Amino acid sequence: SPVYRPIFSPTTLWYVYGPCLSLTILLYYQTQITIQSDTSQIKRLNWFSDDIAFHFNPRFNEDGKQVIVRTTRIRDVWGPEERELPFFPFSPGKPFEVSVVNSQSCSALEVNNEYLLHYSHRIKELHQITHIQIRQNVVLKHVHIEQNSSFHFQLFILSPAFFLESCFLRVPYVQVLPEGLKDQTQITISGEPKPNAEKFAIDICKGDNIAFHFNPRFNEDGNQVIVRTTRIEGVWGPEERELPFFPFSPGKPFEVSILCTSSGYRVEVNNEYLLHYSHRIKELHQITHIQIRQNVVLKHVHIGM
């Protein structure tokens, strides 16, 4: 099933599209990464460290040739390039899966389950690797990071022991849905309200219209409520507020699961049924994107069947 990633902030394993692709991968010892993606949009992510331990850069047309440049940058100086390849595994518009297995001596890469190359470490202080960056003409669908088969991350690893908020998805967050929604499309959102959160919102949108506005409010005149409504041509419809319980707490992690059905949206929080919202905009195939905003730290978004 398709897994779409945001326009502005993914991570580790990818499918590629476009005339030029540049990926910068910084990894831990014995860290395995899997990347999936397809179609075409530009992804950029800017971080805070200057050295690049492993620069993996497929180029689709460099003087008429297809090459993958591998190198390292230390103190703004690029080292010698490695370019030898048994084959060039990428095609514009075609999905791929890149797997990177990091060992003590090198990073070994497979593409679509076929060995491609290895890159010997030039920066050997693996415990000081800080982040992964992916940029240029690639659509990112899925990232998986696994360390010694005991750590499973969908986003960034900053160290084996901790995350920083900057490694999470940027808010406000927009997830494009090029094929819209279908009956039984599942949207899973993991995050946590900020410690001083007043409210946050999850919007399923059809262009400027909002098909489903899901808006937890932590203190509305002393009450905790979740407002659900629809906005069409700038006009908000009637609100639904009834709840069996309020499932969110500031600073505490949550997982929201929204199942799109033929009749509406079925919402669970932390694997417990919460509510159903009947469709007011019924053209599911015309749904264009999801947006998440306000007082929330966003960790992961998954869309599939």
TIROVEX-973488 format. One record per residue (C-alpha): residue in one letter; residue number from 1; x, y, z. Coordinates in nm, 2 decimals, decimal comma. Layout:
% TIROVEX-973488
A  NUM  X  Y  Z
...
//
This chain:
% TIROVEX-973488
S  1  0,00  0,00  0,00
P  2  0,13  0,35  -0,07
V  3  0,29  0,54  0,21
Y  4  0,32  0,91  0,13
R  5  0,56  1,14  0,31
P  6  0,54  1,52  0,38
I  7  0,65  1,79  0,14
F  8  0,91  1,92  0,38
S  9  1,07  1,67  0,61
P  10  1,14  1,30  0,57
T  11  1,43  1,07  0,66
T  12  1,60  0,75  0,57
L  13  1,49  0,51  0,30
W  14  1,35  0,61  -0,04
Y  15  1,21  0,57  -0,38
V  16  1,34  0,83  -0,63
Y  17  1,21  1,04  -0,92
G  18  1,35  1,32  -1,13
P  19  1,63  1,43  -1,35
C  20  1,87  1,46  -1,06
L  21  1,88  1,31  -0,71
S  22  2,11  1,39  -0,42
L  23  2,09  1,20  -0,10
T  24  2,31  1,26  0,20
I  25  2,32  0,97  0,45
L  26  2,48  0,98  0,79
L  27  2,46  0,65  0,98
Y  28  2,54  0,47  1,30
Y  29  2,74  0,15  1,35
Q  30  2,52  -0,15  1,27
T  31  2,23  0,07  1,17
Q  32  2,01  -0,06  0,89
I  33  1,80  0,18  0,68
T  34  1,53  0,11  0,43
I  35  1,39  0,38  0,20
Q  36  1,10  0,38  -0,04
S  37  0,94  0,64  -0,27
D  38  0,81  0,73  -0,61
T  39  0,66  1,01  -0,83
S  40  0,80  1,36  -0,82
Q  41  0,83  1,64  -0,57
I  42  1,13  1,82  -0,42
K  43  1,22  1,73  -0,06
R  44  1,46  1,94  0,14
L  45  1,57  1,92  0,50
N  46  1,82  2,15  0,66
W  47  2,01  2,05  0,98
F  48  2,29  2,19  1,19
S  49  2,61  1,99  1,13
D  50  2,85  2,07  0,85
D  51  3,05  1,74  0,79
I  52  2,90  1,48  0,56
A  53  3,02  1,13  0,64
F  54  2,86  0,97  0,34
H  55  2,73  1,16  0,04
F  56  2,53  0,93  -0,20
N  57  2,43  1,12  -0,51
P  58  2,27  0,95  -0,81
R  59  2,29  1,17  -1,13
F  60  2,07  1,08  -1,42
N  61  2,24  1,28  -1,69
E  62  2,60  1,40  -1,63
D  63  2,74  1,47  -1,97
G  64  2,51  1,20  -2,11
K  65  2,61  0,94  -1,84
Q  66  2,43  0,80  -1,54
V  67  2,65  0,80  -1,23
I  68  2,63  0,77  -0,85
V  69  2,89  0,99  -0,68
R  70  3,00  0,89  -0,33
T  71  3,22  1,11  -0,12
T  72  3,28  1,27  0,22
R  73  3,30  1,64  0,32
I  74  3,51  1,74  0,62
R  75  3,54  2,10  0,73
D  76  3,38  2,22  0,40
V  77  3,64  2,02  0,19
W  78  3,51  1,74  -0,04
G  79  3,73  1,43  -0,05
P  80  3,80  1,22  -0,36
E  81  3,49  1,08  -0,54
E  82  3,40  0,72  -0,60
R  83  3,20  0,66  -0,92
E  84  3,25  0,29  -1,02
L  85  2,92  0,10  -1,05
P  86  2,82  -0,25  -1,16
F  87  2,49  -0,10  -1,28
F  88  2,27  0,21  -1,24
P  89  1,96  0,11  -1,06
F  90  1,73  0,41  -1,07
S  91  1,48  0,53  -1,34
P  92  1,29  0,86  -1,33
G  93  0,93  0,80  -1,21
K  94  0,99  0,43  -1,10
P  95  0,98  0,32  -0,74
F  96  1,29  0,19  -0,57
E  97  1,40  0,06  -0,23
V  98  1,74  0,15  -0,10
S  99  1,88  -0,05  0,19
V  100  2,19  0,08  0,37
V  101  2,36  -0,15  0,63
N  102  2,63  0,02  0,83
S  103  2,91  -0,18  0,98
Q  104  3,23  -0,09  1,17
S  105  3,42  -0,06  0,84
C  106  3,18  0,06  0,58
S  107  2,82  0,12  0,46
A  108  2,69  -0,15  0,22
L  109  2,40  -0,05  -0,01
E  110  2,14  -0,26  -0,19
V  111  1,88  -0,13  -0,43
N  112  1,57  -0,33  -0,48
N  113  1,73  -0,62  -0,29
E  114  2,03  -0,63  -0,52
Y  115  2,38  -0,55  -0,39
L  116  2,51  -0,23  -0,54
L  117  2,82  -0,10  -0,36
H  118  3,00  -0,04  -0,03
Y  119  3,16  0,28  0,09
S  120  3,45  0,26  0,34
H  121  3,42  0,50  0,64
R  122  3,63  0,81  0,61
I  123  3,47  0,96  0,93
K  124  3,52  0,68  1,18
E  125  3,36  0,83  1,49
L  126  3,03  0,67  1,42
H  127  2,89  0,75  1,76
Q  128  2,92  1,12  1,66
I  129  2,70  1,09  1,35
T  130  2,41  1,33  1,41
H  131  2,15  1,30  1,14
I  132  2,04  1,20  0,79
Q  133  1,95  1,45  0,51
I  134  1,76  1,39  0,19
R  135  1,73  1,66  -0,08
Q  136  1,66  1,74  -0,44
N  137  1,43  1,55  -0,69
V  138  1,29  1,27  -0,49
V  139  0,95  1,17  -0,35
L  140  0,99  1,00  -0,01
K  141  0,74  0,73  0,08
H  142  0,88  0,54  0,37
V  143  1,18  0,55  0,60
H  144  1,27  0,27  0,84
I  145  1,58  0,27  1,07
E  146  1,68  -0,04  1,27
Q  147  1,96  -0,07  1,51
N  148  2,08  -0,42  1,62
S  149  1,72  -0,53  1,55
S  150  1,60  -0,36  1,87
F  151  1,54  0,00  1,75
H  152  1,27  0,07  1,50
F  153  1,22  0,43  1,39
Q  154  1,02  0,59  1,11
L  155  1,20  0,92  1,14
F  156  1,55  1,04  1,23
I  157  1,80  0,90  1,47
L  158  2,01  1,16  1,65
S  159  2,18  0,92  1,89
P  160  2,10  0,57  2,02
A  161  1,97  0,72  2,34
F  162  1,76  1,02  2,27
F  163  1,56  1,23  2,02
L  164  1,54  1,60  1,98
E  165  1,22  1,77  1,88
S  166  1,40  1,89  1,56
C  167  1,41  1,54  1,44
F  168  1,03  1,52  1,42
L  169  0,81  1,64  1,14
R  170  0,78  2,01  1,11
V  171  0,45  2,17  1,21
P  172  0,24  2,30  1,04
Y  173  0,27  1,98  0,84
V  174  0,12  1,91  0,50
Q  175  0,08  1,56  0,34
V  176  -0,01  1,56  -0,02
L  177  -0,25  1,29  -0,13
P  178  -0,20  1,26  -0,51
E  179  -0,47  0,98  -0,54
G  180  -0,71  1,12  -0,29
L  181  -0,87  0,89  -0,04
K  182  -1,06  0,56  -0,08
D  183  -1,29  0,34  0,12
Q  184  -1,06  0,17  0,39
T  185  -0,78  0,42  0,36
Q  186  -0,61  0,43  0,70
I  187  -0,44  0,74  0,83
T  188  -0,22  0,69  1,14
I  189  -0,07  0,99  1,32
S  190  0,17  0,97  1,61
G  191  0,28  1,26  1,82
E  192  0,22  1,44  2,15
P  193  0,06  1,76  2,25
K  194  0,31  2,02  2,37
P  195  0,32  2,06  2,75
N  196  0,14  2,39  2,74
A  197  -0,09  2,29  2,45
E  198  -0,42  2,48  2,42
K  199  -0,53  2,30  2,10
F  200  -0,42  2,12  1,78
A  201  -0,59  2,03  1,46
I  202  -0,59  1,76  1,20
D  203  -0,76  1,86  0,87
I  204  -0,84  1,64  0,58
C  205  -0,88  1,88  0,29
K  206  -1,02  1,91  -0,06
G  207  -0,83  2,21  -0,19
D  208  -0,94  2,51  0,03
N  209  -1,23  2,31  0,17
I  210  -1,19  2,11  0,48
A  211  -1,37  1,78  0,46
F  212  -1,30  1,67  0,82
H  213  -1,17  1,92  1,09
F  214  -1,06  1,73  1,40
N  215  -0,98  1,99  1,67
P  216  -0,89  1,88  2,03
R  217  -0,91  2,18  2,27
F  218  -0,76  2,14  2,62
N  219  -0,93  2,43  2,79
E  220  -1,23  2,59  2,64
D  221  -1,40  2,77  2,92
G  222  -1,27  2,50  3,16
N  223  -1,38  2,21  2,94
Q  224  -1,18  1,96  2,73
V  225  -1,36  1,91  2,39
I  226  -1,29  1,78  2,04
V  227  -1,47  1,99  1,78
R  228  -1,55  1,82  1,45
T  229  -1,68  2,01  1,15
T  230  -1,65  2,08  0,78
R  231  -1,57  2,40  0,59
I  232  -1,71  2,46  0,24
E  233  -1,64  2,77  0,04
G  234  -1,51  2,95  0,35
V  235  -1,82  2,86  0,56
W  236  -1,80  2,64  0,86
G  237  -2,08  2,38  0,91
P  238  -2,24  2,28  1,24
E  239  -2,00  2,15  1,50
E  240  -2,01  1,80  1,66
R  241  -1,87  1,79  2,02
E  242  -2,02  1,48  2,20
L  243  -1,75  1,25  2,33
P  244  -1,73  0,93  2,54
F  245  -1,40  1,05  2,68
F  246  -1,11  1,30  2,61
P  247  -0,81  1,09  2,51
F  248  -0,53  1,36  2,50
S  249  -0,30  1,50  2,77
P  250  -0,03  1,77  2,73
G  251  0,31  1,61  2,70
K  252  0,19  1,25  2,66
P  253  0,23  1,05  2,34
F  254  -0,07  0,95  2,13
E  255  -0,16  0,76  1,82
V  256  -0,46  0,87  1,62
S  257  -0,60  0,63  1,37
I  258  -0,85  0,76  1,11
L  259  -1,02  0,50  0,89
C  260  -1,19  0,64  0,59
T  261  -1,51  0,44  0,51
S  262  -1,79  0,48  0,26
S  263  -2,00  0,65  0,52
G  264  -1,75  0,86  0,71
Y  265  -1,43  0,88  0,92
R  266  -1,39  0,63  1,21
V  267  -1,14  0,76  1,47
E  268  -0,95  0,57  1,73
V  269  -0,70  0,71  1,98
N  270  -0,44  0,47  2,13
N  271  -0,63  0,17  1,99
E  272  -0,96  0,27  2,15
Y  273  -1,26  0,37  1,95
L  274  -1,35  0,74  2,00
L  275  -1,60  0,87  1,74
H  276  -1,74  0,85  1,39
Y  277  -1,78  1,16  1,16
S  278  -2,02  1,12  0,86
H  279  -1,90  1,26  0,53
R  280  -2,02  1,60  0,43
I  281  -1,78  1,61  0,14
K  282  -1,84  1,28  -0,04
E  283  -1,59  1,31  -0,33
L  284  -1,32  1,11  -0,16
H  285  -1,10  1,08  -0,47
Q  286  -1,09  1,47  -0,48
I  287  -0,93  1,49  -0,13
T  288  -0,60  1,67  -0,19
H  289  -0,40  1,67  0,14
I  290  -0,39  1,64  0,51
Q  291  -0,26  1,92  0,73
I  292  -0,17  1,91  1,10
R  293  -0,11  2,23  1,29
Q  294  -0,09  2,42  1,62
N  295  0,04  2,29  1,96
V  296  0,16  1,94  1,87
V  297  0,49  1,76  1,83
L  298  0,45  1,54  1,53
K  299  0,65  1,21  1,51
H  300  0,51  1,00  1,23
V  301  0,24  1,00  0,97
H  302  0,14  0,68  0,77
I  303  -0,12  0,65  0,50
G  304  -0,21  0,31  0,36
M  305  -0,49  0,06  0,30
//
